[in-house]
């Protein structure tokens, strides 16, 4: 995906699973890719829980990225924590 305009982003699913008597909400992480004009066999997208520079071999999720655009829903979840209360600069 080294083409101008192509990209990958992580999104939080709008679907949720409620646990602990509905006191906690889990949402799945999704990986999306777009504008891949010349995908090649072996291309893939991944999700890491650390900076992948120098450690590409250890993603939480790795899936083939075939086609112009697509998405994968991972088994990784987000529980709403770690969101800053002040997002001003």
C-alpha positions, 0 to 999 in steps of 0.5 A: 500500500505504498501508493499516493492516496492509499491508506489504512485506518482503525475504527471502533465498531458501532456494535457492542457486547455488554458484560458484567450485567451490562455495566461494561461495554466492549466494542470491536476494533476494525481495520479498514483500507482504501484506494489500493489501486494495484494490490499484489499477492501477499499484501496484508494489513495488521494491528499492533499494540505497540509501534510496529517499527522494527517488529512487523512480525508480531501483530495482534491481527494480520489479514490479507488485503485484497482488492481496492478497499476492505475491512476486517473486524478483529477479535480485539476490543475497546472498553472505552478507557484511555480516552483523554478528557481534554482533547484541546491541543 
